[in-house]
Amino acid sequence: MQEYIKFKVKGNAIMTTEPTTSTNSAGETEATPHIVRYTLLSCQMCMPKWMTDKDALKKVEELNECGTTGGWILSDIDIQRVPCEKYAGNVHMLFDC
């Protein structure tokens, strides 16, 4: 089975299927890193909040290869890590290509 099969279309965005979850040491539900949505020039990844920016950049490229020479970069916004409403142990980050 090819990796891209796990994506499904929902409205204007492509969404992933449900990630694997576990409980972290703080008792919060934590999900494996997964792409929540993406467009041609940006994407949003849900990931455990303990992941570093370097880890996040490596993982987002692994999950959704950018296809440009520079790859994904962190979006230039004021708030980089937004708490996930669904998984208490996760945050959302935005990336641009």
N, C-alpha and C positions, 0 to 999 in steps of 0.2 A: 504494500500500500504506500503510495506517495505521501510525502509530508503535507503538501498543499490540500489534501482532501479534508483535513481537520477544520478548514475554514468554511463558513457559510455566509451568504449574503443576507443582510438585514437592513432594509432601507438603502441609504447611500453608502453605508460602511460594510466592511467585511469583518465578521466577528469570529472568534475562535470558539470551539466547544468548551465545555466546562473543564477546568484544570483539576489536578489532584490536590486534595487538601489534607492538612494535618493540624495538630495543635502545638503551638510553640511553648517555650518555657514560661511565658507570662500567662498562659492559658487562653491565648487568642487564636482564632482560626486563621491559618496561613495557607495561601494557595501557591502552587508552583508558578514561576513567571510565565505570563501568557500575553499575547497581543490582544488588546480589547477592541481596538479599531485602527484602521489606517486609511490614508488617502495616498495619492500619488507622491506627495511631497512631505508627508508627516505620518507619525503613528503614535499610539498611546499604549504603553505596556503597564500591566498590573504585576507587581512583584513584591516579595517579602521586604519589609522596611529595613532589614539589616543589610541588604545588598548595597555595595558602594556604587558610586557613579561609574567607575571603571568596569565593575561587574555588570552593571546595567547595560552599558554600551556594547559589551561583548555579547551579552545574551540577546539583546534586541536584534543585533546583526545575525545571530545564529537562528533566531525564530523567524525573522522577516528580512532577508537580505536586501539591502538598500539598492544595489545595482549601480551606484555612482562611485567614482574614484575615492571620494572622501568618506563614504559610508554615512551612517547616522551620527548626528551630534545632538547634544542636549538643546532643547528649545530655549530661546532667549526670552524667558518670562520671569516675572518676579517670584512666583511660588513654584518651585521645581517639584516638590513631593506633596501630592494631595492624598490625604487618607482615603482608602477604599471604603465605600459604603457597604460592600458585601462581605469583605474579609478584613476583620479588625487588625490582623497582623501584616497587612499589605498597604502599599501606596501606589499611586499612579504617577507615571512620568511621561512627558511629551518629548518626542524626538523629531528633528527635521533632517532632511537630506541636503 
